[in-house]
Amino acid sequence: MADRITQLQTLVREADSIDINAEWLDYAGVVEYYPEELVMTVKAGTTIAEIKKQLKKNKQSLTFYTKDDATTIGAVYANGGQDISDSVLGVQIIDGNGELLNFGGQVMKNVAGYDVARLLVGSKGKLAVITQISFKVLPSTYVGELNAPMKSSNNSALRTEIEQRLKSVFDPKGVFQ
C-alpha cells in the first residue's frame, strides 16, 4: 500500500485538481489498534462497519455517531463535526504539494504545535487528502449505543447561569460583558 501513497502523491503533484475515484476505495484497513491504550489508526477508506467489527472483539466502541456503517472513516472525518473532532488524535495527509505529512499522534495528550488533525475535520477534503486517521475509542459499557449525534446544549438559561458563576470568580478581560 506504500505504492498507493506514492501514486497519490504523484497524482497531487501533477494535477491542478484531483478526483479520488473508485480505484482508491480499496485503500482500507486497520493500520494499528491498541485495545489496552484505547487507540486505533486506520486507512481513510476503511468502512465504519469494519471498524466497529474490530472494536466489538474487545468490547469497545466509537466515541462519535455515524449515520451509515457503509460509509468510510475518511468520509466521516471530511464531513464531520465536533463529536468526531474530539476523538481525533492524529492524521496522515498529502498536502497540495504532494508531500506526505503526519500531524498529531496516538496519545491522548499531544501539545506539539497547531492541532491540524482537528482543524481538518469537516474540511470536505479541500485542504488535504487524508490517508490515515488515529482516534480514541472507549469501552462499550461507557459509551453505550449512540443513536444520534452528540449536541452541545444551546440552553440560554444554562449559559447565563454559567457565565454569572464565572464572572463571580474572575473576568480578567471583560469577556462576559
N, C-alpha and C positions, 0 to 999 in steps of 0.2 A: 504493500500500500504506500510505501515511501515514494514509489514511482508515480502514484496518483497525485501526491502533493507536488512533486516536481513538474508534472504535466500541467497542473492547475496554476502553478507559479508562472510557467512559461506562457500559458494562455492569458493570464493577467498582464504580464509584461508586454505582450504583443497586440493587445486589443484595447480599443477605446472603451468598450463595454463588454461585459460577458453575459452569456446566457447559460446558466447552470442547468443542463438538461438531464434527461433520464440516465445517461451514462454515469453520472456522478452519484446517483441514488444508492449504488452498491458500496459507497464509502461509509460503511456502517460497522458497528461492533463495539464491544466494551474494550477499552484500552487498559484500564486499571480499575480494580474495585477492591477496596479495603473495608470489609464489613465492620471490623472492630474499630476503625477510625471514622466510620460513617461518611466515607468519601468515595465518589465514583467519577471516573473520567471515561467519556465515550466519544466516538466519532460523530460528527454532526448529522449523518444520515441514519443514525440509529433510531428505530421507532420507539415510541413511549411503551408500547406493548412489550417489546424485548427488554427494555429497562425494568419495567415492573416485574417481568418474569424472573429476571436475575435477582431483584431485590426481595421478591417473595420467598426465595430459598432461604434467606436469612431473616425473615420476618421484619423486613424494613420497607419503607415507603418513600415516595417523593414528597417533598415539603411544599409543592405547588400544585395547583389544579390544572388539568388539561381536559379539554372537551372530547378529544378524539384520540384513542390509543393508537390509531394507524398513522398519525402524524409523526414527524421526526422531531428529535430534540432540537435540531437546528432551526426548524420552523417555529417551534415554541419559543425558543430563545430570541429569534429575529422579530417575532411579533409580540413578545411577552411584555409583562408589566412588573409591578412591584413584587408580586409574590415569587416569581422566578428570580428576579434581581437579588432578592435577599438570600437565595440559595446558591448563587453562582460564586465559585471560589477562584476560577481561572479559565482562560480561554487560549486556544492557539488559533491564530488568524493568518491570512495572507493579505497584506496591505495593498494599496493601489500601485505600488512599485514592484509587486510580486515577491516581496520579502516575507519569509515565514517568521512570525513573531509570537512569543509567549508572554502572556500577562497574568498576573495573579499566581496561584499555585494550588496546592492541595491541602492547605491548612486553614483552620477556621479564622485565625488572626493573621492578617497579612497587611503590613503597613508600609510597603515599599513603593512610594510614589502614588501616581494617579490610579484610580481604580477603573482601568479601561475595561476590564471584564464586565463590570456592571454598567458602564457607560454605553456599551454596545447593545445591551438588552433593549429590544424594541426598535432598533435602527433599521430593520427590514433589509439588512444586507447591503445598505447603501454606503457604509463606511469601510467595510472589510468583508472578506469571505471567511466565514467561521469554519474551521476544520475540526476542532475538538473543544469540548466543554467539560470542566470539572465542577461538580456541585456537591453540596452536602445532602445527606439523606438522614432519616430518623427512624427509630423503631416504629413499627405499625401501630402498636398499642398507644404510643404517644400522639401520632398524627391522626389516627382514625381514618375514616373514609372522607376524602374531600369531594363534596358534591357540587361545589360552586367555588368561583374564585374568592380568595380572601379579600375583603374590602375593609379599608380603614373607616372608622366611624366618622361620619360627617355631622355629628350631632353638635349643633352650635351651643347648646346649653352646657354640654360637657366641655367643649373647647373653652368657653368663657370661664367656667369654674377652674379649669387647669391654668389658664392664663392668670387669673386672680391669685391663685396659690403661688405661682411662680413670681408674680410681682411682689408679693409679700415677703419673699425671700431675697430676691435681687432683680434688678433690671438695669444692668450696667450701661447699656447703650440706648435705652429707651425703645427697645424692640416692640414692646407691647402697647405702645401709646397710640 
